[in-house]
Amino acid sequence: MSSLRNSGLSIKALQVEYKSGQKALGQVDFTLPEHGIYTIIGPSGSGKSTLLRAVAGLLPDYEGELLFNGKSVHDQETLIGLVPQNYGLLPWKTVRDNIRVAMKITRPVGGSREAIEADITHWLQSMGIAELAGRYPLSLSGGQQQRVAIARAFAIRPAILLLDEPFSALDAITREALQQIFLDNWLTHPATALFVTHDVEEAILLGQKIVVMPSAKHDSPEILDNTAVFAMKHEKKRDSDEFFEQSKRIRKVMLAKW
Ligand SMILES: Nc1ncnc2c1ncn2[C@@H]1O[C@H](COP(=O)(O)OP(=O)(O)OP(=O)(O)O)[C@@H](O)[C@H]1O
């Protein structure tokens, strides 16, 4: 029993078909250890967002089992934070209110007003957007909205954190800075994280393992171990031999699977 308690996120024989009858996600099987980060890359349409939606509990129907520490992920106890591709911010609420609403929904009796406001300020600062607290989402750039969505996801202190291309709207330099900030935040609050990206470099820089999705729905994902790169200091990763070797390995898998 105790082994199940810390067994992490188990995705067992998961398959998804939308109402149209078309298979959106072929069979996926893997276990992401508690407090781990797996990155997911795959061609457009391979089912990456569908996989996150299934784990987030946003799909009415799927085949297979989704367990967190031995229990259904959709038990009330498991708090899941999602950063969707469209950011999912409430346009009629300010940045600060967006985060506050999420915290109130997920932690209805948690903390004094002062503590909540200090927490919101902390997360905004950590994402470098404290000055945007009073602005409304639609007055922000895509990259700024992405940061708000990430701050909000961390602020609820989820057990599982799902990120769907969270840095796609950012320029290369800001993206690198945010990758570092993301890892720093994750180290202090290590949620069990699934991180979808289109960027092979990003997959190698952030994941303990890299899940490469196939384009054919009858094929299964290939999962590459990336612990050698993951264990390095973030700023050393990009120039390391291990990073270079891993890029070559992934490209080979991509050629075979895409
Ligand atoms: N709500 C839906 N209804 C019907 N089909 C859908 C729905 N959402 C996605 N699909 C289909 O499911 C498949 C997988 O879509 P999904 O968005 O999960 O892929 P993805 O790998 O995240 O793609 P991208 O990289 O372009 O974001 C696609 O063929 C898509 O057209």
The ligand as an ORCA input file, in Angstrom:
! r2SCAN-3c Opt
* xyz 0 1
  N     -13.108     18.415    -29.370
  C     -12.703     17.622    -30.378
  N     -13.596     16.955    -31.132
  C     -13.209     16.128    -32.135
  N     -11.919     15.901    -32.445
  C     -10.984     16.550    -31.732
  C     -11.322     17.437    -30.663
  N     -10.165     17.941    -30.132
  C      -9.168     17.382    -30.839
  N      -9.648     16.553    -31.801
  C      -8.856     15.751    -32.748
  O      -8.055     14.862    -31.971
  C      -6.752     14.733    -32.537
  C      -5.703     15.107    -31.498
  O      -5.839     16.500    -31.192
  P      -4.919     17.209    -30.100
  O      -5.356     18.629    -30.031
  O      -4.940     16.424    -28.862
  O      -3.490     17.085    -30.797
  P      -2.115     17.804    -30.411
  O      -1.066     16.766    -30.517
  O      -2.249     18.521    -29.110
  O      -1.997     18.857    -31.605
  P      -1.238     20.292    -31.656
  O       0.221     20.010    -31.548
  O      -1.619     20.802    -33.028
  O      -1.770     21.137    -30.542
  C      -6.751     15.623    -33.787
  O      -6.992     14.817    -34.904
  C      -7.882     16.596    -33.537
  O      -8.455     17.036    -34.745
*
